[in-house]
Amino acid sequence: MALLLLPLLSLLLPWGWGQALVPPSELKQMSAAGSKYIDTEVENAINGVKQMKTLMDKTSKDHQAILHTLEETKRKKEEAVQLAREKEQQLAAKQEVCNETMLALWEECKPCLKHTCMRFYSRTCHSGSGLVGRQLEEFLNHSSPFSIWVNGERIDSLLERDQQQERQFEDLEERFGLLEDGVDDIFQDSTQVYGRIERLSRELHPFFQHPHHGFHHLFQPLFEMTQRMLEEAQGGWEHSLGGFAPGSRNSSDDRMVCREIRRNSAGCLRMRDECEKCREILSVDCGQTDPAQSQLREQLEDALRLAERFTRRYDDLMRAFQAEMLNTTSLLDQLNRQFGWVSRLANLTQGRDGFLQVTTVLSKAPNLEDPSAPPDTQVTVQLFDSEPLSLTVPGDISWEDPRFMEIVAEQALQHYKQNAIE
């Protein structure tokens, strides 16, 4: 009966296609052969997701170790900064000593400092010169040479860098948490997919509660963030603690100085080395009149150096962790693009006929340019829960050849994977 229907079916086929090659009774066997190939690929994908989980677990373990070291470093840095502030306050209470010498130098330092700072700002920064000039004038009028004598801006730099580090850390932790949760969800889901394959006749409830078929969207923001942090850390930290060095500046340093001066006129104090009278303030020795003051200043310098060392150490740890995260997310992204499609099997229940269903197998009309060449074969299949898909198999491969369904299944799965990562 099926053979009698074939001529009628060929009349209903699209133009350019010949007759149906396979009777309906054979389609089920072809579907089973293709589904066997798909089952193997699903299991491979599940193993790939396990690799993602293993990699994420190792990264999480390393993350905990780095967190502990970061906390210890931050605690030591804060203790050193607190000590420096205490010594600065004690020195401030003794400002009257050496005031006459320093005040004379300060009056000659101020105009040079203002001119140097404004010249830099007008040449380098984009806007707001007038406002910055008024702010700087007011700042200098209400300041004393003490701020230069004790390198007071170094404490401000430490406090500002501490805030930047805290923001970077919180941002990184948030992204890391999202990534960790995402990998864990995919792993849990793939484990249940594996159980579903093992129990072909058992219908399970939908297990995929959070759709992660777009899971790769977690990676790109993390790439961008870690790359941005690494770029900002290059060079800028040395400038923020190392004073004003025109010959060694780059565009990143300039942007940082511009922001600093706009927010706080004290940033201009970094340019003291450009002015001779400002440099002389640093060399004033009050030890002859008050040895305790010189001792306090030495203790302040020691505390600042210690705080700066721990701040650099914290930055080094953050950069190392960010670089490791960049490598890890790159590997995870590759694994996800290769295997993450398995999470698309969200609400799918595999029936007894398998994941791949072959609906028609048609022979194309002979090629007029090469009539001797065997015509290609068009196969219409449905894979998982996707729409029907038409595929072409070279005519030299018979539908009875075991390679035939392997080619069909491979093409169908490749098309499915492409849609899964879009």
KOLSE-64700 format. One record per residue (C-alpha): residue number from 0; residue in one letter; x, y, z. Coordinates in Angstrom, 1 decimal. Layout:
residues N
(NUM,a,(X,Y,Z))
...
end
This chain:
residues 422
(0,m,(0.0,0.0,0.0))
(1,a,(2.8,2.4,0.9))
(2,l,(4.5,1.7,-2.5))
(3,l,(1.2,2.6,-4.3))
(4,l,(1.2,6.0,-2.5))
(5,l,(4.8,6.9,-3.6))
(6,p,(3.8,8.1,-7.2))
(7,l,(1.0,10.2,-5.7))
(8,l,(3.4,11.6,-3.1))
(9,s,(5.9,12.6,-5.8))
(10,l,(3.3,14.7,-7.5))
(11,l,(2.8,16.7,-4.3))
(12,l,(6.5,17.3,-3.7))
(13,p,(8.2,20.7,-4.2))
(14,w,(9.5,21.5,-7.7))
(15,g,(12.9,20.1,-8.3))
(16,w,(12.6,17.2,-6.0))
(17,g,(12.0,13.6,-7.1))
(18,q,(10.2,10.8,-5.2))
(19,a,(10.3,9.7,-1.6))
(20,l,(13.1,7.3,-1.1))
(21,v,(12.1,5.7,2.2))
(22,p,(8.9,4.0,3.1))
(23,p,(7.3,5.2,6.3))
(24,s,(8.1,1.9,8.0))
(25,e,(11.8,2.6,7.7))
(26,l,(11.6,6.2,9.0))
(27,k,(11.3,4.9,12.6))
(28,q,(14.5,2.9,12.3))
(29,m,(16.3,5.9,10.8))
(30,s,(15.0,8.1,13.7))
(31,a,(16.4,5.5,16.2))
(32,a,(19.8,5.5,14.5))
(33,g,(20.0,9.3,14.5))
(34,s,(18.8,9.5,18.1))
(35,k,(21.6,7.1,19.1))
(36,y,(24.1,9.6,17.7))
(37,i,(22.3,12.5,19.5))
(38,d,(22.3,10.6,22.8))
(39,t,(26.1,10.2,22.6))
(40,e,(26.5,14.0,21.9))
(41,v,(24.2,14.9,24.8))
(42,e,(26.3,12.7,27.1))
(43,n,(29.5,14.4,25.8))
(44,a,(27.9,17.8,26.4))
(45,i,(27.0,16.8,30.0))
(46,n,(30.7,15.7,30.5))
(47,g,(31.7,19.1,29.1))
(48,v,(29.5,20.8,31.7))
(49,k,(31.1,18.7,34.4))
(50,q,(34.5,20.2,33.2))
(51,m,(33.0,23.6,33.6))
(52,k,(31.9,22.7,37.2))
(53,t,(35.3,21.3,38.0))
(54,l,(37.0,24.4,36.7))
(55,m,(34.6,26.7,38.6))
(56,d,(35.1,24.7,41.8))
(57,k,(38.9,25.1,41.6))
(58,t,(38.5,28.8,40.9))
(59,s,(36.2,29.2,43.9))
(60,k,(38.7,27.5,46.1))
(61,d,(41.5,29.8,44.9))
(62,h,(39.1,32.7,45.3))
(63,q,(38.6,31.9,49.0))
(64,a,(42.4,31.8,49.6))
(65,i,(42.8,35.1,47.8))
(66,l,(40.0,36.6,49.9))
(67,h,(41.7,35.6,53.1))
(68,t,(45.0,37.2,51.9))
(69,l,(43.2,40.4,50.8))
(70,e,(41.5,40.7,54.1))
(71,e,(44.8,40.4,56.0))
(72,t,(46.5,42.9,53.7))
(73,k,(43.6,45.3,54.0))
(74,r,(43.7,45.1,57.8))
(75,k,(47.4,45.8,58.0))
(76,k,(47.0,48.7,55.5))
(77,e,(44.2,50.3,57.6))
(78,e,(46.3,50.0,60.8))
(79,a,(49.2,51.7,59.1))
(80,v,(47.0,54.5,57.7))
(81,q,(45.4,55.0,61.1))
(82,l,(48.9,55.3,62.7))
(83,a,(49.9,57.8,60.0))
(84,r,(46.8,59.9,60.7))
(85,e,(47.6,59.9,64.4))
(86,k,(51.1,61.1,63.8))
(87,e,(49.9,63.7,61.4))
(88,q,(47.5,65.1,64.1))
(89,q,(50.3,65.1,66.7))
(90,l,(52.5,67.1,64.3))
(91,a,(49.6,69.5,63.5))
(92,a,(49.5,70.3,67.2))
(93,k,(53.1,71.5,66.9))
(94,q,(52.8,73.6,63.8))
(95,e,(54.0,76.7,65.6))
(96,v,(57.5,75.3,65.6))
(97,c,(59.5,76.5,62.5))
(98,n,(56.4,78.5,61.4))
(99,e,(58.5,81.6,60.6))
(100,t,(60.8,79.8,58.2))
(101,m,(58.1,77.7,56.5))
(102,l,(55.6,80.6,56.2))
(103,a,(58.2,82.7,54.3))
(104,l,(58.8,79.8,51.9))
(105,w,(55.1,79.1,51.6))
(106,e,(54.3,82.7,50.4))
(107,e,(56.8,82.2,47.5))
(108,c,(55.6,78.6,46.9))
(109,k,(51.9,79.4,46.5))
(110,p,(52.0,81.5,43.3))
(111,c,(54.4,79.0,41.6))
(112,l,(52.3,76.1,42.6))
(113,k,(49.1,77.7,41.3))
(114,h,(50.7,78.7,38.0))
(115,t,(52.2,75.2,37.5))
(116,c,(48.9,73.4,38.4))
(117,m,(46.7,75.7,36.2))
(118,r,(49.1,75.5,33.2))
(119,f,(49.0,71.7,33.5))
(120,y,(45.2,71.7,33.8))
(121,s,(44.5,74.1,30.9))
(122,r,(46.8,72.1,28.6))
(123,t,(45.7,68.6,29.6))
(124,c,(42.2,68.6,31.0))
(125,h,(39.1,69.3,28.9))
(126,s,(37.0,71.7,30.8))
(127,g,(36.4,73.6,34.0))
(128,s,(39.6,75.7,34.2))
(129,g,(37.8,78.7,35.7))
(130,l,(36.1,76.8,38.4))
(131,v,(39.3,74.8,39.2))
(132,g,(41.3,78.1,39.4))
(133,r,(38.9,79.6,42.0))
(134,q,(38.9,76.4,44.0))
(135,l,(42.6,76.3,44.0))
(136,e,(42.9,80.0,45.0))
(137,e,(40.6,79.4,48.0))
(138,f,(42.4,76.2,48.9))
(139,l,(45.9,77.8,49.0))
(140,n,(44.6,80.8,51.0))
(141,h,(43.3,78.6,53.7))
(142,s,(46.2,76.1,53.7))
(143,s,(49.5,76.1,55.4))
(144,p,(53.0,74.8,54.5))
(145,f,(52.4,72.0,56.9))
(146,s,(50.5,70.1,54.3))
(147,i,(53.6,70.0,52.1))
(148,w,(56.0,69.6,54.9))
(149,v,(54.4,66.3,56.0))
(150,n,(53.5,65.1,52.5))
(151,g,(49.9,65.4,53.6))
(152,e,(48.4,64.5,50.2))
(153,r,(49.9,61.0,50.6))
(154,i,(47.3,60.1,53.2))
(155,d,(44.6,61.6,50.9))
(156,s,(45.9,59.4,48.1))
(157,l,(45.8,56.3,50.3))
(158,l,(42.2,57.0,51.4))
(159,e,(41.1,57.6,47.8))
(160,r,(42.8,54.5,46.6))
(161,d,(41.2,52.5,49.4))
(162,q,(37.8,53.6,48.1))
(163,q,(38.7,52.7,44.6))
(164,q,(39.9,49.3,45.7))
(165,e,(36.7,48.7,47.6))
(166,r,(34.5,49.5,44.6))
(167,q,(36.6,47.2,42.4))
(168,f,(36.4,44.5,44.9))
(169,e,(32.6,44.7,45.3))
(170,d,(32.1,44.8,41.5))
(171,l,(34.3,41.8,41.0))
(172,e,(32.6,39.9,43.8))
(173,e,(29.2,40.5,42.4))
(174,r,(30.2,39.3,38.9))
(175,f,(32.0,36.3,40.4))
(176,g,(28.9,35.3,42.3))
(177,l,(26.8,35.5,39.2))
(178,l,(29.2,33.4,37.3))
(179,e,(29.5,30.8,40.1))
(180,d,(25.7,30.5,40.4))
(181,g,(25.3,30.2,36.7))
(182,v,(27.8,27.4,36.3))
(183,d,(26.3,25.6,39.3))
(184,d,(22.8,25.9,37.8))
(185,i,(23.9,24.5,34.5))
(186,f,(25.7,21.6,36.3))
(187,q,(22.6,20.8,38.3))
(188,d,(20.4,20.9,35.2))
(189,s,(22.7,18.8,33.1))
(190,t,(22.8,16.2,35.9))
(191,q,(19.0,15.9,35.6))
(192,v,(19.3,15.7,31.8))
(193,y,(21.6,12.7,32.3))
(194,g,(19.0,11.1,34.6))
(195,r,(16.4,11.7,31.9))
(196,i,(18.5,9.9,29.3))
(197,e,(18.9,6.9,31.6))
(198,r,(15.1,6.7,32.2))
(199,l,(13.8,7.0,28.6))
(200,s,(10.2,5.9,29.4))
(201,r,(9.9,8.0,32.6))
(202,e,(8.4,11.5,32.2))
(203,l,(10.0,13.9,34.6))
(204,h,(8.7,17.4,35.6))
(205,p,(10.3,20.4,34.0))
(206,f,(13.6,20.8,35.8))
(207,f,(15.0,24.0,34.2))
(208,q,(13.6,26.7,36.4))
(209,h,(16.0,29.5,35.3))
(210,p,(16.6,29.7,31.5))
(211,h,(20.4,29.8,31.0))
(212,h,(20.4,29.1,27.3))
(213,g,(21.7,32.7,27.1))
(214,f,(24.2,31.9,29.9))
(215,h,(27.2,33.3,27.9))
(216,h,(25.8,36.8,28.6))
(217,l,(27.5,36.5,32.0))
(218,f,(30.9,36.3,30.5))
(219,q,(31.2,39.4,28.4))
(220,p,(30.6,41.9,31.3))
(221,l,(33.2,40.1,33.4))
(222,f,(35.7,40.2,30.5))
(223,e,(35.1,43.9,30.1))
(224,m,(35.2,44.7,33.8))
(225,t,(38.4,42.7,34.6))
(226,q,(40.1,44.2,31.5))
(227,r,(39.1,47.7,32.5))
(228,m,(40.5,47.1,36.0))
(229,l,(43.8,45.8,34.7))
(230,e,(44.2,48.8,32.4))
(231,e,(43.4,51.3,35.2))
(232,a,(45.9,49.7,37.5))
(233,q,(48.7,50.0,35.0))
(234,g,(50.8,53.0,35.9))
(235,g,(48.1,55.0,37.7))
(236,w,(49.0,53.6,41.1))
(237,e,(52.6,54.6,40.9))
(238,h,(51.6,58.1,39.9))
(239,s,(49.1,58.5,42.7))
(240,l,(51.7,57.8,45.3))
(241,g,(54.9,58.8,43.5))
(242,g,(54.3,62.5,43.0))
(243,f,(54.2,64.6,39.9))
(244,a,(56.6,63.4,37.1))
(245,p,(55.9,65.1,33.8))
(246,g,(58.4,63.1,31.9))
(247,s,(56.9,59.8,32.8))
(248,r,(53.2,60.6,32.6))
(249,n,(50.9,58.9,30.1))
(250,s,(47.3,59.7,29.0))
(251,s,(45.9,57.4,31.7))
(252,d,(47.9,59.3,34.4))
(253,d,(46.7,62.7,33.1))
(254,r,(43.1,61.7,33.2))
(255,m,(43.5,60.6,36.8))
(256,v,(45.2,63.9,37.8))
(257,c,(42.5,65.9,36.0))
(258,r,(39.8,64.1,38.0))
(259,e,(41.8,64.5,41.2))
(260,i,(42.2,68.3,40.8))
(261,r,(38.5,68.7,39.9))
(262,r,(37.5,66.9,43.1))
(263,n,(40.1,68.2,45.4))
(264,s,(42.5,71.1,44.9))
(265,a,(45.0,69.3,47.2))
(266,g,(45.9,67.3,44.1))
(267,c,(47.9,70.3,43.0))
(268,l,(50.3,69.7,45.9))
(269,r,(51.7,66.8,43.9))
(270,m,(53.3,69.4,41.6))
(271,r,(55.4,70.8,44.4))
(272,d,(58.6,69.4,42.9))
(273,e,(58.2,71.8,40.0))
(274,c,(58.7,74.8,42.3))
(275,e,(62.0,75.4,44.1))
(276,k,(60.5,77.2,47.2))
(277,c,(58.0,74.4,47.6))
(278,r,(60.8,71.8,47.6))
(279,e,(62.7,73.8,50.2))
(280,i,(59.7,73.5,52.6))
(281,l,(60.2,69.7,52.6))
(282,s,(63.8,70.1,53.7))
(283,v,(63.1,72.4,56.6))
(284,d,(64.7,70.8,59.7))
(285,c,(62.9,71.5,63.0))
(286,g,(64.9,69.1,65.0))
(287,q,(67.2,71.8,66.4))
(288,t,(64.2,73.5,68.1))
(289,d,(62.0,70.5,68.8))
(290,p,(63.6,67.0,68.5))
(291,a,(60.2,65.4,69.3))
(292,q,(58.8,67.0,66.1))
(293,s,(61.4,65.4,63.9))
(294,q,(60.8,62.1,65.6))
(295,l,(57.1,62.4,64.9))
(296,r,(57.7,63.2,61.3))
(297,e,(60.0,60.2,60.9))
(298,q,(57.3,58.0,62.5))
(299,l,(54.7,59.5,60.1))
(300,e,(57.0,58.7,57.1))
(301,d,(57.5,55.1,58.3))
(302,a,(53.7,54.6,58.7))
(303,l,(53.0,56.1,55.3))
(304,r,(55.6,53.8,53.6))
(305,l,(54.1,50.8,55.4))
(306,a,(50.6,51.8,54.3))
(307,e,(51.7,52.3,50.7))
(308,r,(53.5,49.0,50.7))
(309,f,(50.3,47.2,51.8))
(310,t,(48.2,49.2,49.4))
(311,r,(50.5,48.1,46.5))
(312,r,(50.4,44.5,47.8))
(313,y,(46.6,44.7,47.8))
(314,d,(46.6,46.0,44.2))
(315,d,(49.0,43.2,43.2))
(316,l,(46.7,40.6,44.7))
(317,m,(43.7,42.1,42.9))
(318,r,(45.5,42.2,39.6))
(319,a,(46.6,38.6,40.0))
(320,f,(43.0,37.5,40.8))
(321,q,(41.6,39.6,37.9))
(322,a,(44.1,38.0,35.5))
(323,e,(43.2,34.5,36.7))
(324,m,(39.5,35.4,36.4))
(325,l,(40.1,36.6,32.8))
(326,n,(41.7,33.3,31.9))
(327,t,(39.1,31.3,33.7))
(328,t,(36.1,33.1,32.1))
(329,s,(37.8,32.6,28.7))
(330,l,(38.0,28.8,29.3))
(331,l,(34.4,28.7,30.7))
(332,d,(33.1,30.7,27.7))
(333,q,(34.7,28.2,25.3))
(334,l,(33.3,25.2,27.2))
(335,n,(29.9,26.9,27.4))
(336,r,(29.8,27.5,23.7))
(337,q,(30.8,23.9,23.0))
(338,f,(28.6,22.2,25.6))
(339,g,(26.2,24.7,27.1))
(340,w,(23.6,24.0,24.5))
(341,v,(22.6,20.9,26.5))
(342,s,(20.8,23.3,28.9))
(343,r,(18.4,24.2,26.2))
(344,l,(16.8,20.8,26.9))
(345,a,(14.8,22.6,29.4))
(346,n,(11.2,21.4,29.4))
(347,l,(11.9,18.5,27.0))
(348,t,(10.8,15.0,27.8))
(349,q,(12.4,12.3,25.6))
(350,g,(9.9,10.0,24.2))
(351,r,(10.4,6.3,23.3))
(352,d,(11.3,7.2,19.7))
(353,g,(14.3,9.3,20.8))
(354,f,(15.4,12.9,20.4))
(355,l,(15.5,12.9,16.6))
(356,q,(12.5,12.3,14.4))
(357,v,(12.9,11.8,10.6))
(358,t,(9.7,12.8,8.8))
(359,t,(10.6,12.6,5.1))
(360,v,(13.5,11.5,2.9))
(361,l,(13.3,12.8,-0.7))
(362,s,(15.4,12.3,-3.8))
(363,k,(16.3,15.5,-5.7))
(364,a,(15.7,15.5,-9.4))
(365,p,(18.8,14.6,-11.5))
(366,n,(21.3,17.4,-12.1))
(367,l,(20.9,18.5,-15.8))
(368,e,(24.5,19.6,-16.0))
(369,d,(25.7,16.1,-14.8))
(370,p,(23.0,13.5,-15.3))
(371,s,(25.3,10.7,-14.3))
(372,a,(25.9,12.1,-10.8))
(373,p,(23.6,10.6,-8.2))
(374,p,(21.0,13.1,-7.0))
(375,d,(21.3,14.6,-3.5))
(376,t,(18.9,13.6,-0.8))
(377,q,(16.7,16.0,1.2))
(378,v,(15.9,14.9,4.8))
(379,t,(13.4,16.6,7.0))
(380,v,(13.9,16.1,10.7))
(381,q,(12.8,17.4,14.0))
(382,l,(15.4,17.6,16.8))
(383,f,(14.4,18.0,20.4))
(384,d,(11.7,20.7,20.5))
(385,s,(12.9,22.7,17.4))
(386,e,(10.9,23.4,14.3))
(387,p,(11.2,20.9,11.4))
(388,l,(14.5,21.3,9.6))
(389,s,(15.4,20.3,6.0))
(390,l,(18.9,19.0,5.4))
(391,t,(20.8,17.8,2.3))
(392,v,(23.0,14.7,2.1))
(393,p,(25.3,14.1,-0.9))
(394,g,(23.8,11.7,-3.4))
(395,d,(26.8,9.3,-3.3))
(396,i,(25.8,8.3,0.3))
(397,s,(22.8,6.0,0.3))
(398,w,(20.2,6.3,2.9))
(399,e,(20.9,2.7,3.9))
(400,d,(24.6,3.6,4.6))
(401,p,(25.2,3.9,8.4))
(402,r,(27.0,7.2,7.7))
(403,f,(23.8,8.7,6.2))
(404,m,(22.0,9.2,9.6))
(405,e,(25.2,10.2,11.3))
(406,i,(25.6,13.0,8.7))
(407,v,(21.9,14.0,9.2))
(408,a,(22.2,14.0,13.0))
(409,e,(25.4,15.9,12.9))
(410,q,(24.0,18.6,10.7))
(411,a,(20.8,18.9,12.7))
(412,l,(22.7,19.2,16.0))
(413,q,(25.1,21.8,14.6))
(414,h,(22.1,23.9,13.5))
(415,y,(20.6,23.5,17.0))
(416,k,(23.9,24.5,18.7))
(417,q,(24.1,27.7,16.6))
(418,n,(20.6,28.7,17.6))
(419,a,(21.4,27.9,21.3))
(420,i,(24.2,30.4,21.6))
(421,e,(22.6,33.2,19.6))
end
